[in-house]
């Protein structure tokens, strides 16, 4: 992501270009081979390469966020699950004692 961001195309003002046009340019640019891109006239070549880099930057950010989400799930949820299991196992003897007490109270009440 840092390598793609080094091109600093985030500063280019593309507000007036419709998003679907940028997506189409990116698709064409990604499918094109380097010699074909090299022979393109200058304004179109710059537009294609800019849209490709913008697309790659957005994809890199999405991938980084997905990776962060997975890492957080593994780190936080697994640790929480282990702590919950330990707490549940620690509470079992108290639950058994409370259950016996409740059973004794119920027997006294039913008699």
C-alpha positions, 0 to 999 in steps of 0.5 A: 500500500505504501508503494502505491501511495508513493505515486501521490495520485490521491492528490489528483482531482478526479471529482469531475470524472464519474466513478463508473468511467474510472472503473472502466478505465482501470479495467482497460488499463489492467487488461492492457499490455505494456507495449500497447499502453506505451503506444497510446496517445498521451492524455489517454495513457495518463488517464488509464495509468492514473485510474489503474493506480487509484484502483490498486490503491483502493484494493490495497486499502481494502485488503489491509482492512480485511487483514486487520479484521482477521487479525483482530478476530484471531487475537481478541476473540480467541483470547476472549473465548479462552478466558470465558472457557476458563471462567466457566470451568472455574464456576462449575464447582460453585454451580454444583454446590448451588444445585445441591442446595436448591435441590435440598430447598425444593425437597423441604418445600415439597414435603 
